[in-house]
């Protein structure tokens, strides 16, 4: 493992479910404090950190749409849930002394800045953490796609996709003991095998722009720092 970070600017993608911890719903204060402490370690290493958080711990648009709700309305509610998570993480980060800005793709001037690419980059250059809320601002697009899009816009070196398992497997390791973990994958392999890395739109965006994705286990303390210092954990998705 290197002493110096191998990435200068990262985009960390967190699922909403990660914030719920064992309770499965809402926001677990202990979990969010732990994540904030790990992000502070990155900031202390002078790494520029941007985040995108899902909203599945509060409201999942796709699930509501499958039960008969209008998909666009359900997705907008999901976007608002991501802003709630963003504000909670902002609070946890600022308690650790990390200056943090939330930028929302849906205008909410009283609680968050509007998303402005140049302003986001300026915040990162000044050492502030930037949390991108409300997805892309459009229904029918996931927060995975939002993470890919924002990573491209801010010229991030990598997307770190935090999950509950230690990489990408050919089957669900919780259900299939013979599941095999991939150390590296190409974007095309992810798309062709239908692997659950990110959705197809997000994966295609990364492929077109040659942006690597590292999938790793968030529940193991210290893993985020290990990834940015170049330790080979999780699964890396990159070109051919």
N, C-alpha and C positions, 0 to 999 in steps of 0.2 A: 504494500500500500504506500502511495506517495505521501510526502509530508505536505505538499502543496496541492490545492484543488486542481483537477483536470478540466473543470468547467468554470467559466467566468460568470455566465448569466444562465440561470435555470428557470424553468417553469415547472412547479410542483402541482400535480393534479391529485386532489383528494376526493374521495367519494363522500357524499353526505353521511352514508352509513357509518363511516369511520368515526365521525364525531359523536355518534350515539353510544359507542362502546357496547357493553354487555346489555344495556337496557333496551337496545333495539329501536328506540324512537327518541327524537329530541336531541338535546346536546348534553353530553356528560362533562361536567366541569373538570374532572380529573384528566380525561382524555385530551380535551382541548388545551389544558395547561401543559401537558406533556408534549403535545405537538408544537406548541409555541416555544417551549424550551429547546427543542431540537432545531427549530428554524433559527433561533437566536444564535446557536452554535455556528450555523452557516454564515450568518451576518457578521459574526466575530471573525470569520475567516476571509472577510471582504468579498464574499460571493453575493452577486445581485440576485435577489429572490422575488419571483412573481408566483402567484397562486391562482388556481381555479378550483372552486369547491362545488360539488354536486349538491342537490337538495333533497335526496331520497330519504333522509331521516325525518323530514318534515312533510313533504308532499312530492309525489311522483306523478308527473303529467301523463306518462304513457299508461300507467295503471288506471288512473281516473278515466282516461279516454276509452280504455277497454271495457269500462263499466258504463259506457254510454254518454259520458261528458264530451262536449265539443273539444276536439284535440287542441285547437289553437288556444282556447280559454284555459284548458288544463295546463298547457305548456307555459303560458304566462304566469300562472300560479306557481308552477315549479321554479320559474326564474326568480320570482319574489322570494321563494324559500331559500334560494342560493344567496340572496342578499342578506337574509337573516343570519345564515351561517357565516357569511363574510364579516358581518359586524361583530359576531361573537368571537371570531378568531382575531379580528383587529383588537378587540378589547383585551384578549388574553396576551397577544403579542406586546401591546403597549404596557401591560403590567410587568413585562420582563425588561422594559426599557427600549424596545425596538419600535422606532417610528414607522407607522403603517398607514397606508392610504387605501381606501376602498374606491374602486371605480366601477360604476354600474352602466351596463349597456342600455338599461331603461332609466330614464331620467328620474332621479329622486334627490333633488338638490339639498333637502334638509338633512339627509343621512349619508350621502355619498357623492363623490365627484362624478360628473359625466365621464364616460370613457373617451379619452383623447390620447391618441397614440404617442404624440411627442411629449405630452405631459407625463405619461406613464414612464417613458424612457428617461426623462429628466429625474423623476423620483428615484428610479433604480440607480442612476449615476450618482445620486446624492446619498446612496446607502439606505434608502427607505424600502421597506417591503411593500409591494403593490398586490392587492387582491382584486381580481376581476370578477365582479358579480353579474348576475342576470344573463349568464350564457352569452350567446351572440346577439341577444335582443330580438331574435326571431323564433317563432314556433317551428317545430319539426326538426330542430337541430339540437343535438345533445351537448352536455357540458364537456364531453370528450372532444367534440368538434370545436367548441369554444376554446378549449385548451390548445389545440393544434393551431387554430387561427391566431390567437393572441401570441403564442410562442413564435410564430412566423413574423408577426408584426413587430415584436420587440427584438427580433434577431437573437432569440435564446439559442444556447448551444445544444440544449437537450430538453426533452420532456421527461420528468420523473413521475411515473404513474404508480402511486402508492396503493397497495391492495392488502388483502388479508392472507395471501399465500406468497411463497418466496420465489415467484416467477411465473412463467407460462408453462402449462402442462398440456399433454395431448388428451387428457381427460380430467375430470374433477378429482383432485387428490384426496378430498374428504370422503368421496364415495367409492373411488377405485384405487385400491392399494398398489396396483401395477402401473399407475399413471407415471409417465416419464416426463421429466422436466427438460425444457430446451434452454441451453445456455445462450445461444444466439439464434436469431431468425431473420429472414429477409421480409420486407414488407409484403412481397408477393406470396410468400409462404403463409403469412398471417391471413391474407385475403382468401387464398385458395383453400386453406384448411378450415376456414371459419373460426379461427381461434379467438378467444375472448380477451383480446388485448385492449383495443379501443374499437369503436364501431367503424364500419367500412369507410365512411366519409372522412373521419379523422385520420385513419390509417393512410388513405389515398393522399390526403393533404400533406402528410409527413413524407410520403414516398416522393411526391412531385417536387418537394423542396429539400429532400435529403436530410431531414431532421431526425436524429436518432431518438428512440424511446427506450427508457429503462424501466422495466416492471419489477417491483421489489416488495418485500413485506414491511409494511409500516408498523405492525404491532411489536416488532423487535426493536427495542430502544437502541438508538445509535446508527440505525441502518441508513438514514438519509445522509449522514456525514460520511459513512463508509463509501456510498455510491459516488459522492462528489470528490472523494480522495482517490478514486480509481480502483477500489477493491472490487473484485469480480463476484458480485452477489446478484441474485435475480436473473432476469433475462434481458438481453439487449436486442432491440429490433433496429436493423439498419439496412443499407443497400445490399446488392448482390454479393 
